[in-house]
Amino acid sequence: MKKLRRLFRKFKDEIQLYRNILADPRTPRMTRILLGAAVAYAVMPLDIIPDFIPVIGHLDDAVILPLLVYCALKAIPRTLLEEHRKKLTASVMDRRD
């Protein structure tokens, strides 16, 4: 149960990190476009391959979404990522004190 809590907390912190990066005006436009495309594809009622087709229908979601997110995260400059990660770590430490 503790592992699950730690994993959930880590996931929550990572989501906050990427929200902070997206709010930063120095974030590249390509990152914003790719993450926007990932969100749009996730909530869009139409798929490239309909979900009612067994296995293949869900496989496209399992490939396209992570690929869009991965490409977006690779487009973030390392210095920007490290800067926001340090800020997040400091705020997490403040919350725990």
C-alpha positions as CSV (number, residue, x, y, z in Angstrom):
1,M,0.0,0.0,0.0
2,K,2.9,2.4,0.7
3,K,4.4,1.7,-2.7
4,L,1.1,2.5,-4.3
5,R,0.9,5.8,-2.4
6,R,4.5,6.7,-3.4
7,L,3.7,5.9,-7.0
8,F,0.6,8.0,-6.9
9,R,2.4,10.9,-5.3
10,K,5.2,10.6,-7.9
11,F,2.7,10.6,-10.7
12,K,0.9,13.6,-9.2
13,D,4.2,15.5,-8.9
14,E,5.1,14.7,-12.5
15,I,1.8,16.0,-13.7
16,Q,2.3,19.2,-11.8
17,L,5.8,19.5,-13.2
18,Y,4.5,19.4,-16.8
19,R,1.7,21.8,-16.0
20,N,4.3,24.2,-14.7
21,I,6.5,23.8,-17.8
22,L,3.5,24.4,-20.1
23,A,2.7,27.6,-18.2
24,D,6.2,28.8,-18.7
25,P,6.5,31.2,-21.8
26,R,9.9,29.7,-22.6
27,T,8.3,26.3,-23.5
28,P,8.6,25.5,-27.2
29,R,5.5,25.8,-29.3
30,M,6.0,22.2,-30.6
31,T,5.7,20.9,-27.0
32,R,2.5,22.7,-26.5
33,I,1.1,21.4,-29.9
34,L,2.1,17.8,-29.2
35,L,0.6,17.7,-25.7
36,G,-2.5,19.4,-27.0
37,A,-2.8,16.8,-29.7
38,A,-2.4,14.0,-27.1
39,V,-5.2,15.5,-25.0
40,A,-7.4,16.0,-28.0
41,Y,-6.9,12.5,-29.3
42,A,-7.6,11.1,-25.8
43,V,-10.9,12.8,-25.5
44,M,-12.0,12.7,-29.1
45,P,-14.9,10.4,-29.7
46,L,-13.5,9.3,-33.1
47,D,-10.4,7.1,-33.4
48,I,-8.2,6.1,-36.3
49,I,-9.2,2.5,-35.6
50,P,-12.6,2.2,-33.8
51,D,-12.4,0.7,-30.3
52,F,-15.1,-1.9,-31.0
53,I,-12.6,-3.8,-33.1
54,P,-11.0,-6.2,-30.6
55,V,-7.4,-5.6,-29.6
56,I,-6.5,-3.4,-32.5
57,G,-9.0,-0.8,-31.6
58,H,-7.4,-0.1,-28.2
59,L,-3.9,-0.8,-29.5
60,D,-3.8,2.5,-31.5
61,D,-4.7,4.4,-28.3
62,A,-1.9,2.6,-26.4
63,V,0.6,3.5,-29.1
64,I,-0.4,7.0,-30.4
65,L,-0.9,8.7,-27.0
66,P,2.4,7.7,-25.4
67,L,4.2,8.5,-28.6
68,L,2.8,12.1,-28.7
69,V,3.6,12.6,-25.0
70,Y,7.1,11.2,-25.4
71,C,7.8,13.5,-28.4
72,A,6.5,16.5,-26.5
73,L,8.7,15.8,-23.5
74,K,11.7,15.3,-25.7
75,A,11.1,18.8,-27.1
76,I,11.4,20.5,-23.7
77,P,14.9,22.0,-23.3
78,R,16.8,20.2,-20.6
79,T,17.7,23.4,-18.7
80,L,14.0,24.3,-18.5
81,L,13.1,20.9,-17.3
82,E,15.8,20.9,-14.6
83,E,14.8,24.3,-13.4
84,H,11.2,23.4,-12.9
85,R,12.1,20.0,-11.4
86,K,14.2,21.8,-8.7
87,K,11.4,24.3,-8.0
88,L,8.9,21.4,-7.6
89,T,11.3,19.4,-5.4
90,A,11.7,22.5,-3.2
91,S,7.9,23.0,-2.9
92,V,7.4,19.3,-2.2
93,M,9.9,19.5,0.6
94,D,8.2,22.6,2.0
95,R,4.9,20.8,2.0
96,R,6.3,17.8,3.9
97,D,7.9,19.9,6.7
